[in-house]
């Protein structure tokens, strides 16, 4: 038990330090950006009166020194309070909670498709290295890797929505349909299919190429030669001995990129008009809504740190050598 508890506590301590550092850096970067949220709010209200501007600054505590604002912000997030939106007049937690399910609908399936599909395709390409299957998988992964993600989304919309009419092009669900239960879930799934494929495509290509290269590198290892010398079947050698060791670099990269899918889907959510937190961050940036921006950044940072912690735990399960080093 202690061999798991000690490294876990160590990683948790480092994670808290990283989150505090990220919160400070995010605060500094957001406030260094050009633009004044008070001017934006006053412009929308149709007033540029100096007294009204000062009143807004006092209301949102923007008249205080940045150091004081930073201290208040750190104190707030320590109590899990992400603040209040200037523009929407709502708690930031409520806004993120409204948008997070839509983002998870895209991010979780996209991550699983990219990770499992990339490992499988990379292993197949390595297993049949030099064959037409290897060439096809390599060419397809290179094409997905080289194509901008928003362009993939637009091509899918033109192909499957505009030309064939099989899938809806935009939105989270059919407007005004009043569907419930299973029918609503199927409707959301139809709308989510193209964004999921778009979001998964790039990472699928990366994991495929990494898994193939790792499998090829391990083929000449001593333990693989020993497995062949024992007369084990080719399937057992490839899928048990080689793949278990070749998958470690893929897990490492996936752990770093998994959290980025939550906050890094801005382009996909914009192309498909998907109401997720990536779109929320984009709108908040245009409106200079600092609390919302900082809230999205902080939640994304928590997810990234959590996935890195999970990756470390998975590493210890996949590679027993990590446990002996603890």
Backbone torsions as a table, in degrees:
resi	resn	phi	psi	omega
1	UNK	NA	-43.1	-177.9
2	UNK	-65.1	-30.3	-179.4
3	UNK	-67.4	-20.5	174.7
4	UNK	-93.5	-37.1	-174.0
5	UNK	-69.9	-41.9	-177.0
6	UNK	-62.2	-52.1	177.9
7	UNK	-65.6	-30.3	178.5
8	UNK	-65.2	-44.8	178.3
9	UNK	-64.5	-37.2	178.4
10	UNK	-63.1	-44.7	-180.0
11	UNK	-66.7	-38.3	178.8
12	UNK	-63.2	-41.3	177.2
13	UNK	-61.8	-43.7	177.5
14	UNK	-65.1	-36.0	-178.7
15	UNK	-64.5	-41.1	178.7
16	UNK	-63.2	-42.4	178.0
17	UNK	-61.1	-43.0	179.1
18	UNK	-62.9	-42.2	-179.0
19	UNK	-63.7	-39.9	178.0
20	UNK	-64.6	-45.0	179.1
21	UNK	-62.1	-43.1	179.5
22	UNK	-64.1	-40.2	179.5
23	UNK	-61.7	-42.2	179.4
24	UNK	-65.8	-44.9	-179.3
25	UNK	-64.3	-43.4	178.3
26	UNK	-60.3	-43.5	179.2
27	UNK	-59.9	-45.6	-178.6
28	UNK	-64.8	-44.6	-178.1
29	UNK	-65.5	-42.1	-179.3
30	UNK	-63.7	-41.6	-178.2
31	UNK	-79.0	-15.3	174.8
32	UNK	-82.8	-17.2	-178.0
33	UNK	-66.0	145.7	179.3
34	UNK	-67.1	153.0	178.9
35	UNK	111.8	148.4	-178.0
36	UNK	-123.7	117.6	-179.4
37	UNK	-61.2	-31.7	179.2
38	UNK	-65.9	-41.0	177.9
39	UNK	-63.4	-39.1	178.0
40	UNK	-63.6	-46.2	-180.0
41	UNK	-63.9	-41.7	179.8
42	UNK	-66.1	-38.3	177.9
43	UNK	-63.0	-40.5	178.4
44	UNK	-67.9	-31.1	178.1
45	UNK	-81.0	-7.0	178.9
46	UNK	74.9	29.3	-178.6
47	UNK	-138.1	137.0	175.7
48	UNK	-124.6	20.6	-179.8
49	UNK	-64.8	133.4	-176.3
50	UNK	-61.8	-36.6	179.5
51	UNK	-66.5	-38.6	178.6
52	UNK	-67.0	-40.1	177.6
53	UNK	-62.5	-42.1	179.6
54	UNK	-66.1	-37.1	178.3
55	UNK	-63.5	-40.6	177.7
56	UNK	-64.9	-41.2	-179.9
57	UNK	-63.7	-39.8	178.0
58	UNK	-68.1	-37.8	-178.8
59	UNK	-63.4	-40.3	-178.2
60	UNK	-99.7	11.3	176.1
61	UNK	59.4	32.0	177.8
62	UNK	-88.8	-2.1	177.6
63	UNK	-87.0	-6.3	-179.6
64	UNK	-84.2	157.0	176.3
65	UNK	-59.4	152.7	-177.3
66	UNK	-60.9	-34.4	-179.8
67	UNK	-63.6	-41.6	178.6
68	UNK	-66.5	-42.0	178.2
69	UNK	-62.4	-40.2	178.9
70	UNK	-64.1	-43.1	178.5
71	UNK	-61.3	-42.0	178.6
72	UNK	-64.8	-38.8	-179.8
73	UNK	-65.5	-45.4	179.0
74	UNK	-64.5	-38.0	177.9
75	UNK	-65.5	-36.4	-179.4
76	UNK	-68.3	-46.4	-177.7
77	UNK	-70.8	-23.5	175.3
78	UNK	-65.6	-26.6	176.4
79	UNK	-101.7	16.1	178.2
80	UNK	61.5	32.7	175.0
81	UNK	-107.7	112.6	-177.0
82	UNK	-92.0	4.8	174.5
83	UNK	95.3	-164.7	-172.6
84	UNK	-130.3	136.3	-177.8
85	UNK	-73.2	130.0	176.1
86	UNK	-62.2	-45.8	-170.7
87	UNK	-81.0	-47.5	-172.9
88	UNK	-87.9	-13.0	-178.6
89	UNK	56.5	43.8	179.9
90	UNK	-137.3	153.7	173.5
91	UNK	-61.5	140.2	-177.9
92	UNK	-63.2	-37.0	178.7
93	UNK	-56.5	-42.2	-179.0
94	UNK	-65.0	-40.1	-179.5
95	UNK	-66.6	-42.1	178.8
96	UNK	-67.9	-40.3	179.2
97	UNK	-62.4	-33.2	178.3
98	UNK	-69.2	-35.1	-173.9
99	UNK	-93.5	-24.8	-173.9
100	UNK	-60.8	-42.1	179.2
101	UNK	-57.4	-39.2	179.3
102	UNK	-64.4	-39.3	178.1
103	UNK	-67.9	-40.3	179.1
104	UNK	-64.9	-33.3	176.9
105	UNK	-58.6	-33.4	177.3
106	UNK	-86.5	-47.5	-167.7
107	UNK	-68.9	-43.9	-175.7
108	UNK	-66.2	-52.0	176.8
109	UNK	-61.9	-38.7	-179.7
110	UNK	-62.9	-40.7	179.3
111	UNK	-65.4	-45.4	-178.7
112	UNK	-65.8	-41.4	178.4
113	UNK	-62.9	-45.2	-178.1
114	UNK	-65.4	-44.9	-175.5
115	UNK	-70.1	-55.8	-177.0
116	UNK	-67.5	-42.1	178.9
117	UNK	-66.1	-39.2	179.5
118	UNK	-65.1	-42.6	178.5
119	UNK	-63.9	-44.9	-178.9
120	UNK	-64.4	-47.5	-178.6
121	UNK	-67.0	-39.3	178.1
122	UNK	-64.0	-40.1	177.9
123	UNK	-66.2	-40.7	178.3
124	UNK	-64.6	-43.3	179.7
125	UNK	-61.9	-39.8	178.2
126	UNK	-70.7	-39.6	-179.0
127	UNK	-62.1	-38.4	-179.5
128	UNK	-112.0	44.8	-177.3
129	UNK	-57.3	132.5	179.5
130	UNK	89.3	-6.5	-179.5
131	UNK	-88.7	175.9	177.6
132	UNK	-65.0	-31.3	178.8
133	UNK	-65.9	-42.7	176.8
134	UNK	-61.2	-44.8	-179.9
135	UNK	-63.6	-41.2	-178.7
136	UNK	-66.2	-44.5	-179.8
137	UNK	-65.5	-42.1	-179.8
138	UNK	-64.8	-43.3	-179.8
139	UNK	-65.8	-42.3	-179.5
140	UNK	-65.7	-42.5	179.6
141	UNK	-65.8	-37.2	177.6
142	UNK	-65.9	-38.5	178.9
143	UNK	-64.1	-45.2	178.8
144	UNK	-65.5	-37.5	-178.9
145	UNK	-66.5	-36.9	-174.6
146	UNK	-85.4	-15.1	-176.3
147	UNK	-91.1	128.6	177.8
148	UNK	-57.6	143.3	-172.9
149	UNK	-64.4	-36.4	-179.9
150	UNK	-69.6	-30.3	178.9
151	UNK	-69.7	-38.9	175.4
152	UNK	-59.6	-43.9	179.2
153	UNK	-60.9	-44.0	180.0
154	UNK	-65.8	-39.3	177.7
155	UNK	-63.7	-41.3	178.0
156	UNK	-64.0	-39.6	177.9
157	UNK	-63.7	-45.4	179.2
158	UNK	-63.0	-39.2	-176.0
159	UNK	-77.4	-53.1	-170.8
160	UNK	-93.5	-18.0	-179.6
161	UNK	-105.8	-53.1	-175.7
162	UNK	-75.8	-51.0	-175.6
163	UNK	-77.0	-52.1	-174.8
164	UNK	-91.0	-28.6	179.7
165	UNK	70.5	23.9	-177.6
166	UNK	-80.6	-36.4	-173.3
167	UNK	-130.0	150.3	176.0
168	UNK	-67.7	149.3	-174.3
169	UNK	-88.5	-36.2	-170.5
170	UNK	-138.7	161.8	172.5
171	UNK	91.6	170.1	-178.4
172	UNK	-91.1	-35.0	177.5
173	UNK	-158.9	169.7	-178.5
174	UNK	-68.4	123.1	-177.1
175	UNK	-69.0	134.7	175.9
176	UNK	72.3	13.1	-176.9
177	UNK	-80.4	-26.5	-179.7
178	UNK	57.2	34.1	179.1
179	UNK	-77.5	152.0	177.9
180	UNK	-138.4	163.8	173.8
181	UNK	63.6	-138.3	-176.7
182	UNK	-63.4	-37.7	-179.3
183	UNK	-61.4	-40.5	178.2
184	UNK	-68.6	-39.5	178.2
185	UNK	-62.0	-41.1	178.4
186	UNK	-66.8	-36.8	178.6
187	UNK	-65.3	-43.8	177.6
188	UNK	-64.2	-39.4	179.5
189	UNK	-61.9	-39.4	178.0
190	UNK	-64.1	-41.6	178.6
191	UNK	-69.5	-29.3	-175.0
192	UNK	-85.0	-15.7	-171.7
193	UNK	-60.7	-50.3	-179.1
194	UNK	-65.4	-44.4	175.8
195	UNK	-61.1	-36.9	179.7
196	UNK	-64.6	-46.0	179.2
197	UNK	-61.6	-41.5	179.5
198	UNK	-63.3	-45.7	-177.8
199	UNK	-69.0	-33.2	-178.0
200	UNK	-79.7	-24.5	-170.8
201	UNK	-56.3	-50.1	-176.5
202	UNK	-63.3	-49.6	-178.9
203	UNK	-66.9	-33.4	175.7
204	UNK	-59.5	-42.7	178.4
205	UNK	-64.9	-41.7	-179.7
206	UNK	-64.3	-47.6	-178.6
207	UNK	-66.6	-35.1	178.9
208	UNK	-63.2	-47.9	-178.7
209	UNK	-66.8	-38.6	179.9
210	UNK	-68.8	-42.6	179.3
211	UNK	-64.3	-41.3	178.8
212	UNK	-62.5	-46.5	-179.2
213	UNK	-63.9	-40.5	-179.7
214	UNK	-67.2	-40.6	177.6
215	UNK	-63.2	-42.9	179.2
216	UNK	-63.0	-37.4	-179.2
217	UNK	-68.1	-36.3	-176.1
218	UNK	-79.2	-17.7	-177.2
219	UNK	-56.2	-31.1	-178.5
220	UNK	-94.1	6.9	-178.4
221	UNK	-70.4	155.3	-176.8
222	UNK	-63.0	-40.3	-176.8
223	UNK	-67.8	-27.9	176.5
224	UNK	-72.6	-42.5	177.4
225	UNK	-62.1	-38.4	177.8
226	UNK	-64.0	-40.2	179.0
227	UNK	-63.3	-41.6	176.9
228	UNK	-64.4	-40.6	-178.1
229	UNK	-65.2	-27.7	177.8
230	UNK	-73.9	-8.8	-179.9
231	UNK	82.7	20.4	178.3
232	UNK	-68.1	154.1	179.7
233	UNK	-65.7	154.5	-178.5
234	UNK	-62.5	-37.2	179.2
235	UNK	-62.4	-41.6	-179.6
236	UNK	-68.7	-38.6	179.5
237	UNK	-64.7	-44.6	-175.8
238	UNK	-73.2	-51.8	-169.9
239	UNK	-84.7	-18.5	-179.8
240	UNK	-106.3	-56.4	-174.3
241	UNK	-77.7	-49.5	-177.4
242	UNK	-73.7	-50.6	-171.6
243	UNK	-63.8	-37.5	-178.3
244	UNK	-61.0	-34.8	178.2
245	UNK	-87.0	-33.4	-179.2
246	UNK	-71.3	-22.3	-175.3
247	UNK	-77.9	-14.3	-176.6
248	UNK	-60.0	-47.2	176.9
249	UNK	-62.6	-34.1	178.9
250	UNK	-66.0	-41.8	178.4
251	UNK	-62.5	-40.9	178.8
252	UNK	-60.0	-49.8	-179.5
253	UNK	-65.6	-40.6	-179.8
254	UNK	-63.5	-38.3	178.5
255	UNK	-62.3	-35.9	179.1
256	UNK	-75.5	-31.2	-175.0
257	UNK	-93.4	-17.2	-175.8
258	UNK	-60.3	-47.2	179.7
259	UNK	-65.0	-29.6	179.9
260	UNK	-67.3	-24.6	177.8
261	UNK	-64.2	-29.7	-179.2
262	UNK	-67.7	-49.8	-177.3
263	UNK	-98.8	-11.4	-175.3
264	UNK	-97.8	17.0	-178.5
265	UNK	-97.7	27.4	-176.1
266	UNK	-61.2	-46.5	-178.1
267	UNK	-62.3	-46.0	-178.9
268	UNK	-63.5	-44.6	-179.1
269	UNK	-66.9	-30.5	177.6
270	UNK	-72.8	-44.8	-179.3
271	UNK	-61.5	-41.1	-175.0
272	UNK	-100.7	10.5	-179.6
273	UNK	50.7	47.9	-176.1
274	UNK	-95.0	126.5	-172.7
275	UNK	-82.9	64.9	180.0
276	UNK	-105.3	-174.7	-177.2
277	UNK	-75.8	-21.3	173.4
278	UNK	-63.4	-45.1	175.7
279	UNK	-65.6	-36.9	177.7
280	UNK	-60.9	-43.5	179.0
281	UNK	-64.7	-40.1	179.7
282	UNK	-63.1	-44.8	179.1
283	UNK	-65.4	-39.6	179.8
284	UNK	-65.3	-35.0	177.7
285	UNK	-64.5	-43.2	179.0
286	UNK	-65.4	-33.0	-176.8
287	UNK	-92.8	1.6	-177.7
288	UNK	55.7	38.8	-180.0
289	UNK	-89.1	85.7	-172.8
290	UNK	-57.3	-47.5	-178.0
291	UNK	-59.0	-38.9	179.6
292	UNK	-67.1	-44.8	178.0
293	UNK	-58.4	-48.9	-179.3
294	UNK	-64.6	-35.8	178.1
295	UNK	-64.8	-44.0	178.1
296	UNK	-64.9	-43.8	179.8
297	UNK	-61.7	-42.9	-178.0
298	UNK	-66.5	-44.3	179.3
299	UNK	-62.8	-39.6	177.4
300	UNK	-63.6	-40.2	178.5
301	UNK	-63.5	-40.6	178.4
302	UNK	-61.8	-42.0	-179.7
303	UNK	-64.8	-42.7	179.4
304	UNK	-61.8	-46.2	179.5
305	UNK	-63.6	-40.6	179.7
306	UNK	-63.6	-40.8	179.2
307	UNK	-68.9	-34.3	175.9
308	UNK	-65.5	-38.1	176.0
309	UNK	-65.2	-43.7	178.2
310	UNK	-63.3	-38.6	178.2
311	UNK	-61.4	-41.0	178.7
312	UNK	-62.6	-39.9	178.7
313	UNK	-67.9	-41.0	177.9
314	UNK	-63.7	-37.4	177.7
315	UNK	-57.8	-41.0	-177.4
316	UNK	-71.2	-24.3	176.3
317	UNK	-79.6	-43.6	-176.5
318	UNK	-73.4	-39.4	-176.1
319	UNK	-117.0	99.1	-178.5
320	UNK	-60.2	-20.1	179.7
321	UNK	-62.6	-27.6	178.9
322	UNK	-66.0	-32.5	-179.4
323	UNK	-70.1	-36.6	-179.7
324	UNK	-70.7	-19.5	-179.2
325	UNK	-88.1	-8.6	-176.5
326	UNK	-76.4	NA	NA
